[in-house]
């Protein structure tokens, strides 16, 4: 049975690492539903957040294989109930939407979205939320003439209170090596 998992991967900043990680998914014919990359809370450490729908057995194998990459410090997988997550979406609509100002404003406000850019040709609306909230707003805004739509990958933090710094200290203690640029 397939379940949606969010995989968090903490790495060094290395050229080509993201490619090597995505090849692990490609070889197993696993579709990546969402992927984001960013700096983490620890200087010099980067975080990839990847969302996949696979079996528990498969996600365990994936994380173990990812962990074997030299530049990967640690990889984890989580169920949706174990994370707090958001996406961001931008909706570029025809400026004609403003002709129906009352309805347009009501939809934007009801969805807790905001207008971030306005011109004589278009208006851009921003929405942060989960996938269903963003798709619901999309459906409501289509009537105004959708010119462009872009949605980010999932950004997530875990609910468990064990921090990345704690994992790094454990890694350092277990491997008997010093992770110089990660120590503050």
Secondary structure, 3 states (H helix, E strand, C coil): CCEEEEEEEEECCCCCHHHHHHHHHHHCCCCEEEEEEEECCCCCCEEEEEEEEECHHHHHHHHHHHHCCCCEEEEEEEEHHHEEEEEEEEEEEEHHHHHHHHHHHHHHHHCCCEEEEECCCEEEEEEEECHHHHHHHHHHHHHHCEEEEEECCCEEEECCCCCHHHHHHHHHHHHCCCCHHHCC
